[in-house]
Amino acid sequence: MRGLKVPKRQGESVHKYLVEKNALLKGYKIKRNDEFLYFPLNGEVPGYEIVDMDFEKSSSHPESLCKFGLKSYDTIGDIAIVDIPEELEDKKEDIAHILLNRRSIQTVVRKTSRISGTLRTRTYEHLSGEEKTVTIHKEYGLLFKVDIEKVYFNPRLSTERWRIAQDVKPGEVVIDMFCGVGPFSIMIAKNAQPEVVYAIDINPRAIELLRENIVLNKVNKVVPILGDARKKIALLGYADRIIMNLPQNAFEFLPEALSHGKIVHYYCITSDIEREYERIHALRQNLGHTIHIMSQTTVKSYAPDMDMYRIDLTTM
Ligand SMILES: C[S@@+](CC[C@H](N)C(=O)[O-])C[C@H]1O[C@@H](n2cnc3c(N)ncnc32)[C@H](O)[C@@H]1O
């Protein structure tokens, strides 16, 4: 979910502004710490810092999941995806019923595994509503057809994709090494003016859906490539920018990325960011060419003691 972050002293005026603009996401609690307030958003609010985060359902909501101790769920298109612990097994129908009554939800599924394997997919149990796994997800005005069982898609990365698209300069050649159904590639093609975006994925179903998403979003700068990014990148020329959204094992592909691009957006999930820097430093010595660390961004929290980071590297 997207949150607008403001210093506490601006809270009152920003709250008023968001209510006027009808940009506050209803049914969720505003978050706070000692310095900042975080408002749950349902619309565009230019000029403010936007962060990806979870918000707790407000207990005043008549159909809140809070009574079951569940804080959040995801929606991809019209499919609600909920993580129900085993001790709530006998409540799963009630939970599904609450979610199915939410506006625009047609299907409710429960996660039955962790994301795993090369294709980064998981399994689901159908709980309620239409029995399907394919849906169309809307993000920043774009449409992404997704098959939740066959491909990876994370609606919580929408702000990150938007941020990357803002960085792309006109005429850039971009390589999206692990593109999935194309959310980074299409966000860039639609919101920047790249010369071309090469979108690589090893999952045939992801590339099939990417082709459909290119048509759905009427973009013509994205070139889908099915195969292993390590091999396929060697066939492409030098790129201005490479996106490495495979946080669990992008490090294995880093030498290839650094040899083929000027700016590399490297994603990782770790509880120890210093160790990640040590690994990059060691690689720098082995590769024997220049690698500068440009910046580091915390993309989202992954587990209580782990975050997902983006480290921007350059070989110039
Ligand atoms: C974490 S997902 C990211 C997908 C997409 N960037 C997104 O934001 O939805 C990683 C993707 O990398 C793909 N993948 C894994 N190993 C690969 C490889 N060796 N070459 C190309 N793609 C690969 C998976 O199929 C998966 O779609």
The ligand as a Tripos MOL2 file, in Angstrom:
@<TRIPOS>MOLECULE
LIG
   27    29     1     0     0
SMALL
NO_CHARGES

@<TRIPOS>ATOM
      1 C1         10.9700  -11.3150   -8.2330 C.3       1 LIG1
      2 S1         10.3490  -11.7010   -9.8390 S.3       1 LIG1
      3 C2         10.2640  -10.0550  -10.5170 C.3       1 LIG1
      4 C3          9.2960   -9.8920  -11.6340 C.3       1 LIG1
      5 C4          9.0330   -8.4780  -12.0760 C.3       1 LIG1
      6 N1         10.2360   -7.6900  -12.1850 N.3       1 LIG1
      7 C5          8.0500   -7.7860  -11.1650 C.2       1 LIG1
      8 O1          8.3640   -6.7650  -10.5520 O.co2     1 LIG1
      9 O2          6.9090   -8.2730  -11.0740 O.co2     1 LIG1
     10 C6         11.7690  -12.4070  -10.5960 C.3       1 LIG1
     11 C7         11.5430  -12.9270  -12.0150 C.3       1 LIG1
     12 O3         12.8120  -13.4330  -12.4800 O.3       1 LIG1
     13 C8         12.5660  -14.5330  -13.3110 C.3       1 LIG1
     14 N2         13.8320  -15.2870  -13.3850 N.ar      1 LIG1
     15 C9         14.4080  -16.0950  -12.4520 C.ar      1 LIG1
     16 N3         15.5900  -16.5520  -12.8870 N.ar      1 LIG1
     17 C10        15.7900  -16.0190  -14.1210 C.ar      1 LIG1
     18 C11        16.8510  -16.1020  -15.0740 C.ar      1 LIG1
     19 N4         17.9270  -16.8520  -14.8570 N.pl3     1 LIG1
     20 N5         16.7150  -15.4060  -16.2160 N.ar      1 LIG1
     21 C12        15.6170  -14.6580  -16.4720 C.ar      1 LIG1
     22 N6         14.5920  -14.5550  -15.6070 N.ar      1 LIG1
     23 C13        14.6590  -15.2160  -14.4540 C.ar      1 LIG1
     24 C14        11.3940  -15.2600  -12.6790 C.3       1 LIG1
     25 O4         10.7060  -16.0380  -13.6220 O.3       1 LIG1
     26 C15        10.5620  -14.0630  -12.1550 C.3       1 LIG1
     27 O5          9.5680  -13.7030  -13.0760 O.3       1 LIG1
@<TRIPOS>BOND
     1     1     2 1
     2     2     3 1
     3     2    10 1
     4     3     4 1
     5     4     5 1
     6     5     6 1
     7     5     7 1
     8     7     8 2
     9     7     9 1
    10    10    11 1
    11    11    12 1
    12    11    26 1
    13    12    13 1
    14    13    14 1
    15    13    24 1
    16    14    15 ar
    17    14    23 ar
    18    15    16 ar
    19    16    17 ar
    20    17    18 ar
    21    17    23 ar
    22    18    19 1
    23    18    20 ar
    24    20    21 ar
    25    21    22 ar
    26    22    23 ar
    27    24    25 1
    28    24    26 1
    29    26    27 1
@<TRIPOS>SUBSTRUCTURE
     1 LIG1         1 GROUP 0 **** ****
